[in-house]
Amino acid sequence: MKLSEIKTILATAQAVNFRLENGESVPEHFHVTEVGIITKDFIDCGGKVRHEKVANFQLWDADDYAHRLKAANY
């Protein structure tokens, strides 16, 4: 998915909800502390060259209810 597609979806979204790998929902009062792109170029033990690129979201879940993430077009 491209960033432009995410922006289009967020413009009309009523809420933003994340699920952990185990299927558990992240509480609504979370906030995003960091977003980044991780790029990895490497050669494995078989000599195969690979390139990986992933987006990383760091979420904070605490008793900090004033930082609730709202869907909006900024």
Biopython code that builds the backbone (N, CA, C, O; Angstrom):
import numpy as np
from Bio.PDB.StructureBuilder import StructureBuilder

atoms = [
    (1, "MET", "N", (0.850, -1.177, 0.000)),
    (1, "MET", "CA", (0.000, 0.000, 0.000)),
    (1, "MET", "C", (0.894, 1.237, 0.000)),
    (1, "MET", "O", (1.904, 1.288, 0.702)),
    (2, "LYS", "N", (0.518, 2.209, -0.777)),
    (2, "LYS", "CA", (1.272, 3.458, -0.861)),
    (2, "LYS", "C", (0.788, 4.450, 0.189)),
    (2, "LYS", "O", (-0.353, 4.380, 0.646)),
    (3, "LEU", "N", (1.677, 5.383, 0.569)),
    (3, "LEU", "CA", (1.340, 6.408, 1.544)),
    (3, "LEU", "C", (0.144, 7.244, 1.072)),
    (3, "LEU", "O", (-0.702, 7.622, 1.882)),
    (4, "SER", "N", (0.070, 7.529, -0.217)),
    (4, "SER", "CA", (-1.061, 8.304, -0.752)),
    (4, "SER", "C", (-2.386, 7.584, -0.510)),
    (4, "SER", "O", (-3.404, 8.233, -0.269)),
    (5, "GLU", "N", (-2.386, 6.241, -0.573)),
    (5, "GLU", "CA", (-3.602, 5.467, -0.314)),
    (5, "GLU", "C", (-3.998, 5.555, 1.158)),
    (5, "GLU", "O", (-5.179, 5.664, 1.487)),
    (6, "ILE", "N", (-3.006, 5.508, 2.033)),
    (6, "ILE", "CA", (-3.278, 5.618, 3.471)),
    (6, "ILE", "C", (-3.863, 6.991, 3.785)),
    (6, "ILE", "O", (-4.819, 7.100, 4.552)),
    (7, "LYS", "N", (-3.290, 8.038, 3.194)),
    (7, "LYS", "CA", (-3.793, 9.396, 3.430)),
    (7, "LYS", "C", (-5.250, 9.534, 2.980)),
    (7, "LYS", "O", (-6.047, 10.189, 3.652)),
    (8, "THR", "N", (-5.594, 8.929, 1.867)),
    (8, "THR", "CA", (-6.974, 8.966, 1.365)),
    (8, "THR", "C", (-7.920, 8.281, 2.344)),
    (8, "THR", "O", (-9.002, 8.792, 2.633)),
    (9, "ILE", "N", (-7.513, 7.136, 2.847)),
    (9, "ILE", "CA", (-8.340, 6.400, 3.809)),
    (9, "ILE", "C", (-8.496, 7.186, 5.107)),
    (9, "ILE", "O", (-9.600, 7.268, 5.647)),
    (10, "LEU", "N", (-7.403, 7.768, 5.617)),
    (10, "LEU", "CA", (-7.459, 8.524, 6.873)),
    (10, "LEU", "C", (-8.348, 9.764, 6.781)),
    (10, "LEU", "O", (-8.936, 10.188, 7.776)),
    (11, "ALA", "N", (-8.442, 10.336, 5.589)),
    (11, "ALA", "CA", (-9.249, 11.548, 5.419)),
    (11, "ALA", "C", (-10.718, 11.311, 5.747)),
    (11, "ALA", "O", (-11.419, 12.245, 6.135)),
    (12, "THR", "N", (-11.195, 10.076, 5.596)),
    (12, "THR", "CA", (-12.611, 9.784, 5.855)),
    (12, "THR", "C", (-12.818, 8.802, 7.011)),
    (12, "THR", "O", (-13.955, 8.454, 7.331)),
    (13, "ALA", "N", (-11.739, 8.359, 7.632)),
    (13, "ALA", "CA", (-11.841, 7.358, 8.713)),
    (13, "ALA", "C", (-12.429, 7.976, 9.980)),
    (13, "ALA", "O", (-12.135, 9.121, 10.321)),
    (14, "GLN", "N", (-13.250, 7.210, 10.659)),
    (14, "GLN", "CA", (-13.824, 7.638, 11.935)),
    (14, "GLN", "C", (-12.875, 7.351, 13.096)),
    (14, "GLN", "O", (-12.930, 8.017, 14.129)),
    (15, "ALA", "N", (-12.000, 6.350, 12.921)),
    (15, "ALA", "CA", (-11.054, 5.968, 13.967)),
    (15, "ALA", "C", (-9.876, 5.238, 13.338)),
    (15, "ALA", "O", (-9.969, 4.728, 12.221)),
    (16, "VAL", "N", (-8.776, 5.196, 14.063)),
    (16, "VAL", "CA", (-7.601, 4.442, 13.644)),
    (16, "VAL", "C", (-7.359, 3.387, 14.711)),
    (16, "VAL", "O", (-7.144, 3.708, 15.880)),
    (17, "ASN", "N", (-7.395, 2.125, 14.298)),
    (17, "ASN", "CA", (-7.222, 1.025, 15.246)),
    (17, "ASN", "C", (-6.106, 0.105, 14.772)),
    (17, "ASN", "O", (-6.015, -0.221, 13.589)),
    (18, "PHE", "N", (-5.262, -0.308, 15.708)),
    (18, "PHE", "CA", (-4.171, -1.228, 15.392)),
    (18, "PHE", "C", (-4.399, -2.535, 16.126)),
    (18, "PHE", "O", (-4.972, -2.562, 17.215)),
    (19, "ARG", "N", (-3.944, -3.618, 15.515)),
    (19, "ARG", "CA", (-3.977, -4.945, 16.149)),
    (19, "ARG", "C", (-2.553, -5.466, 16.232)),
    (19, "ARG", "O", (-1.756, -5.290, 15.310)),
    (20, "LEU", "N", (-2.251, -6.101, 17.338)),
    (20, "LEU", "CA", (-0.954, -6.728, 17.513)),
    (20, "LEU", "C", (-0.915, -8.041, 16.744)),
    (20, "LEU", "O", (-1.952, -8.524, 16.290)),
    (21, "GLU", "N", (0.253, -8.611, 16.595)),
    (21, "GLU", "CA", (0.392, -9.864, 15.852)),
    (21, "GLU", "C", (-0.448, -10.983, 16.447)),
    (21, "GLU", "O", (-0.884, -11.881, 15.727)),
    (22, "ASN", "N", (-0.678, -10.938, 17.759)),
    (22, "ASN", "CA", (-1.475, -11.988, 18.416)),
    (22, "ASN", "C", (-2.981, -11.739, 18.288)),
    (22, "ASN", "O", (-3.778, -12.499, 18.838)),
    (23, "GLY", "N", (-3.381, -10.680, 17.568)),
    (23, "GLY", "CA", (-4.788, -10.378, 17.348)),
    (23, "GLY", "C", (-5.394, -9.430, 18.367)),
    (23, "GLY", "O", (-6.529, -8.983, 18.194)),
    (24, "GLU", "N", (-4.661, -9.116, 19.421)),
    (24, "GLU", "CA", (-5.160, -8.215, 20.462)),
    (24, "GLU", "C", (-5.192, -6.775, 19.952)),
    (24, "GLU", "O", (-4.261, -6.326, 19.283)),
    (25, "SER", "N", (-6.262, -6.062, 20.269)),
    (25, "SER", "CA", (-6.387, -4.664, 19.854)),
    (25, "SER", "C", (-5.553, -3.756, 20.742)),
    (25, "SER", "O", (-5.460, -3.962, 21.952)),
    (26, "VAL", "N", (-4.946, -2.746, 20.124)),
    (26, "VAL", "CA", (-4.229, -1.720, 20.881)),
    (26, "VAL", "C", (-5.289, -0.783, 21.456)),
    (26, "VAL", "O", (-6.181, -0.363, 20.719)),
    (27, "PRO", "N", (-5.225, -0.436, 22.754)),
    (27, "PRO", "CA", (-6.236, 0.433, 23.361)),
    (27, "PRO", "C", (-6.378, 1.767, 22.625)),
    (27, "PRO", "O", (-5.424, 2.259, 22.024)),
    (28, "GLU", "N", (-7.571, 2.340, 22.680)),
    (28, "GLU", "CA", (-7.863, 3.576, 21.945)),
    (28, "GLU", "C", (-7.044, 4.771, 22.401)),
    (28, "GLU", "O", (-6.887, 5.725, 21.638)),
    (29, "HIS", "N", (-6.519, 4.754, 23.611)),
    (29, "HIS", "CA", (-5.795, 5.928, 24.104)),
    (29, "HIS", "C", (-4.301, 5.912, 23.755)),
    (29, "HIS", "O", (-3.537, 6.711, 24.295)),
    (30, "PHE", "N", (-3.877, 5.011, 22.859)),
    (30, "PHE", "CA", (-2.474, 4.972, 22.443)),
    (30, "PHE", "C", (-2.120, 6.232, 21.663)),
    (30, "PHE", "O", (-3.003, 6.964, 21.217)),
    (31, "HIS", "N", (-0.830, 6.476, 21.504)),
    (31, "HIS", "CA", (-0.398, 7.458, 20.515)),
    (31, "HIS", "C", (0.883, 6.980, 19.852)),
    (31, "HIS", "O", (1.636, 6.185, 20.414)),
    (32, "VAL", "N", (1.109, 7.475, 18.659)),
    (32, "VAL", "CA", (2.269, 7.085, 17.869)),
    (32, "VAL", "C", (3.458, 7.917, 18.341)),
    (32, "VAL", "O", (3.401, 9.146, 18.351)),
    (33, "THR", "N", (4.538, 7.232, 18.733)),
    (33, "THR", "CA", (5.734, 7.949, 19.173)),
    (33, "THR", "C", (6.800, 8.001, 18.091)),
    (33, "THR", "O", (7.700, 8.840, 18.136)),
    (34, "GLU", "N", (6.695, 7.100, 17.116)),
    (34, "GLU", "CA", (7.706, 7.071, 16.066)),
    (34, "GLU", "C", (7.181, 6.296, 14.862)),
    (34, "GLU", "O", (6.506, 5.277, 15.011)),
    (35, "VAL", "N", (7.496, 6.787, 13.678)),
    (35, "VAL", "CA", (7.203, 6.087, 12.429)),
    (35, "VAL", "C", (8.482, 6.130, 11.609)),
    (35, "VAL", "O", (9.120, 7.177, 11.497)),
    (36, "GLY", "N", (8.853, 5.001, 11.039)),
    (36, "GLY", "CA", (10.087, 4.982, 10.273)),
    (36, "GLY", "C", (10.068, 3.940, 9.177)),
    (36, "GLY", "O", (9.233, 3.035, 9.176)),
    (37, "ILE", "N", (10.983, 4.073, 8.257)),
    (37, "ILE", "CA", (11.189, 3.097, 7.191)),
    (37, "ILE", "C", (12.519, 2.398, 7.485)),
    (37, "ILE", "O", (13.546, 3.046, 7.688)),
    (38, "ILE", "N", (12.477, 1.085, 7.501)),
    (38, "ILE", "CA", (13.674, 0.289, 7.730)),
    (38, "ILE", "C", (14.036, -0.384, 6.409)),
    (38, "ILE", "O", (13.228, -1.111, 5.831)),
    (39, "THR", "N", (15.244, -0.137, 5.943)),
    (39, "THR", "CA", (15.720, -0.721, 4.699)),
    (39, "THR", "C", (16.880, -1.656, 5.016)),
    (39, "THR", "O", (17.796, -1.301, 5.758)),
    (40, "LYS", "N", (16.827, -2.844, 4.447)),
    (40, "LYS", "CA", (17.864, -3.838, 4.707)),
    (40, "LYS", "C", (18.320, -4.436, 3.378)),
    (40, "LYS", "O", (17.531, -5.047, 2.657)),
    (41, "ASP", "N", (19.592, -4.252, 3.067)),
    (41, "ASP", "CA", (20.217, -4.861, 1.892)),
    (41, "ASP", "C", (21.234, -5.866, 2.404)),
    (41, "ASP", "O", (22.091, -5.518, 3.217)),
    (42, "PHE", "N", (21.152, -7.103, 1.944)),
    (42, "PHE", "CA", (22.061, -8.111, 2.473)),
    (42, "PHE", "C", (22.230, -9.264, 1.499)),
    (42, "PHE", "O", (21.467, -9.428, 0.547)),
    (43, "ILE", "N", (23.254, -10.051, 1.772)),
    (43, "ILE", "CA", (23.517, -11.283, 1.029)),
    (43, "ILE", "C", (23.425, -12.411, 2.037)),
    (43, "ILE", "O", (24.112, -12.394, 3.058)),
    (44, "ASP", "N", (22.574, -13.399, 1.755)),
    (44, "ASP", "CA", (22.439, -14.505, 2.708)),
    (44, "ASP", "C", (23.543, -15.543, 2.492)),
    (44, "ASP", "O", (24.378, -15.390, 1.600)),
    (45, "CYS", "N", (23.544, -16.593, 3.306)),
    (45, "CYS", "CA", (24.611, -17.601, 3.273)),
    (45, "CYS", "C", (24.652, -18.380, 1.957)),
    (45, "CYS", "O", (25.647, -19.043, 1.663)),
    (46, "GLY", "N", (23.599, -18.307, 1.180)),
    (46, "GLY", "CA", (23.573, -18.965, -0.126)),
    (46, "GLY", "C", (24.012, -18.063, -1.254)),
    (46, "GLY", "O", (23.999, -18.470, -2.416)),
    (47, "GLY", "N", (24.403, -16.842, -0.929)),
    (47, "GLY", "CA", (24.864, -15.897, -1.937)),
    (47, "GLY", "C", (23.758, -15.112, -2.608)),
    (47, "GLY", "O", (24.007, -14.371, -3.558)),
    (48, "LYS", "N", (22.520, -15.269, -2.115)),
    (48, "LYS", "CA", (21.389, -14.543, -2.704)),
    (48, "LYS", "C", (21.329, -13.118, -2.154)),
    (48, "LYS", "O", (21.313, -12.910, -0.941)),
    (49, "VAL", "N", (21.297, -12.153, -3.053)),
    (49, "VAL", "CA", (21.192, -10.750, -2.675)),
    (49, "VAL", "C", (19.720, -10.419, -2.486)),
    (49, "VAL", "O", (18.887, -10.722, -3.340)),
    (50, "ARG", "N", (19.410, -9.790, -1.351)),
    (50, "ARG", "CA", (18.011, -9.433, -1.093)),
    (50, "ARG", "C", (17.922, -7.999, -0.592)),
    (50, "ARG", "O", (18.869, -7.441, -0.039)),
    (51, "HIS", "N", (16.751, -7.433, -0.809)),
    (51, "HIS", "CA", (16.452, -6.063, -0.372)),
    (51, "HIS", "C", (15.082, -6.089, 0.307)),
    (51, "HIS", "O", (14.100, -6.539, -0.284)),
    (52, "GLU", "N", (15.022, -5.612, 1.532)),
    (52, "GLU", "CA", (13.747, -5.533, 2.246)),
    (52, "GLU", "C", (13.514, -4.097, 2.697)),
    (52, "GLU", "O", (14.450, -3.386, 3.063)),
    (53, "LYS", "N", (12.264, -3.689, 2.665)),
    (53, "LYS", "CA", (11.899, -2.343, 3.110)),
    (53, "LYS", "C", (10.563, -2.456, 3.832)),
    (53, "LYS", "O", (9.579, -2.906, 3.244)),
    (54, "VAL", "N", (10.517, -2.055, 5.096)),
    (54, "VAL", "CA", (9.288, -2.146, 5.880)),
    (54, "VAL", "C", (9.058, -0.843, 6.654)),
    (54, "VAL", "O", (10.000, -0.124, 6.986)),
    (55, "ALA", "N", (7.797, -0.564, 6.929)),
    (55, "ALA", "CA", (7.437, 0.579, 7.768)),
    (55, "ALA", "C", (7.321, 0.097, 9.206)),
    (55, "ALA", "O", (6.791, -0.985, 9.462)),
    (56, "ASN", "N", (7.808, 0.889, 10.135)),
    (56, "ASN", "CA", (7.777, 0.552, 11.543)),
    (56, "ASN", "C", (7.003, 1.633, 12.301)),
    (56, "ASN", "O", (7.310, 2.821, 12.200)),
    (57, "PHE", "N", (5.999, 1.200, 13.057)),
    (57, "PHE", "CA", (5.237, 2.110, 13.908)),
    (57, "PHE", "C", (5.558, 1.775, 15.353)),
    (57, "PHE", "O", (5.466, 0.616, 15.758)),
    (58, "GLN", "N", (5.931, 2.772, 16.128)),
    (58, "GLN", "CA", (6.118, 2.576, 17.562)),
    (58, "GLN", "C", (4.934, 3.242, 18.256)),
    (58, "GLN", "O", (4.712, 4.444, 18.108)),
    (59, "LEU", "N", (4.179, 2.454, 19.012)),
    (59, "LEU", "CA", (2.986, 2.959, 19.685)),
    (59, "LEU", "C", (3.215, 2.995, 21.191)),
    (59, "LEU", "O", (3.898, 2.131, 21.741)),
    (60, "TRP", "N", (2.646, 3.994, 21.854)),
    (60, "TRP", "CA", (2.748, 4.129, 23.303)),
    (60, "TRP", "C", (1.366, 3.904, 23.900)),
    (60, "TRP", "O", (0.400, 4.568, 23.526)),
    (61, "ASP", "N", (1.286, 2.967, 24.826)),
    (61, "ASP", "CA", (0.034, 2.659, 25.513)),
    (61, "ASP", "C", (0.271, 2.857, 27.006)),
    (61, "ASP", "O", (0.916, 2.035, 27.657)),
    (62, "ALA", "N", (-0.250, 3.942, 27.532)),
    (62, "ALA", "CA", (-0.087, 4.248, 28.958)),
    (62, "ALA", "C", (-1.356, 4.949, 29.419)),
    (62, "ALA", "O", (-2.345, 5.010, 28.688)),
    (63, "ASP", "N", (-1.320, 5.461, 30.601)),
    (63, "ASP", "CA", (-2.483, 6.177, 31.135)),
    (63, "ASP", "C", (-2.457, 7.637, 30.709)),
    (63, "ASP", "O", (-2.790, 8.525, 31.494)),
    (64, "ASP", "N", (-2.065, 7.880, 29.480)),
    (64, "ASP", "CA", (-1.951, 9.223, 28.927)),
    (64, "ASP", "C", (-3.090, 9.407, 27.930)),
    (64, "ASP", "O", (-2.898, 9.224, 26.728)),
    (65, "TYR", "N", (-4.253, 9.761, 28.413)),
    (65, "TYR", "CA", (-5.445, 9.831, 27.574)),
    (65, "TYR", "C", (-5.535, 11.109, 26.746)),
    (65, "TYR", "O", (-6.407, 11.217, 25.884)),
    (66, "ALA", "N", (-4.654, 12.077, 26.987)),
    (66, "ALA", "CA", (-4.696, 13.350, 26.268)),
    (66, "ALA", "C", (-4.070, 13.259, 24.874)),
    (66, "ALA", "O", (-4.197, 14.201, 24.091)),
    (67, "HIS", "N", (-3.406, 12.165, 24.547)),
    (67, "HIS", "CA", (-2.733, 12.044, 23.265)),
    (67, "HIS", "C", (-3.439, 11.094, 22.312)),
    (67, "HIS", "O", (-2.783, 10.495, 21.459)),
    (68, "ARG", "N", (-4.725, 10.937, 22.424)),
    (68, "ARG", "CA", (-5.490, 10.015, 21.574)),
    (68, "ARG", "C", (-5.297, 10.394, 20.117)),
    (68, "ARG", "O", (-5.483, 11.553, 19.748)),
    (69, "LEU", "N", (-4.922, 9.417, 19.277)),
    (69, "LEU", "CA", (-4.738, 9.644, 17.849)),
    (69, "LEU", "C", (-6.095, 9.724, 17.161)),
    (69, "LEU", "O", (-6.901, 8.800, 17.272)),
    (70, "LYS", "N", (-6.349, 10.802, 16.463)),
    (70, "LYS", "CA", (-7.589, 10.984, 15.732)),
    (70, "LYS", "C", (-7.297, 10.935, 14.239)),
    (70, "LYS", "O", (-6.253, 11.409, 13.793)),
    (71, "ALA", "N", (-8.188, 10.381, 13.488)),
    (71, "ALA", "CA", (-8.060, 10.396, 12.027)),
    (71, "ALA", "C", (-8.355, 11.810, 11.550)),
    (71, "ALA", "O", (-9.391, 12.384, 11.886)),
    (72, "ALA", "N", (-7.444, 12.363, 10.769)),
    (72, "ALA", "CA", (-7.629, 13.728, 10.263)),
    (72, "ALA", "C", (-6.681, 13.954, 9.093)),
    (72, "ALA", "O", (-5.698, 13.232, 8.924)),
    (73, "ASN", "N", (-6.985, 14.949, 8.305)),
    (73, "ASN", "CA", (-6.152, 15.330, 7.198)),
    (73, "ASN", "C", (-5.376, 16.576, 7.612)),
    (73, "ASN", "O", (-5.952, 17.660, 7.697)),
    (74, "TYR", "N", (-4.099, 16.437, 7.865)),
    (74, "TYR", "CA", (-3.281, 17.569, 8.333)),
    (74, "TYR", "C", (-2.538, 18.200, 7.203)),
    (74, "TYR", "O", (-1.801, 19.165, 7.411)),
]
sb = StructureBuilder()
sb.init_structure("model")
sb.init_model(0)
sb.init_chain("A")
sb.init_seg("    ")
for serial, (resi, resn, name, xyz) in enumerate(atoms, 1):
    if name == "N":
        sb.init_residue(resn, " ", resi, " ")
    sb.init_atom(name, np.array(xyz, "f"), 0.0, 1.0, " ", f" {name:<3s}", serial, name[0])
structure = sb.get_structure()
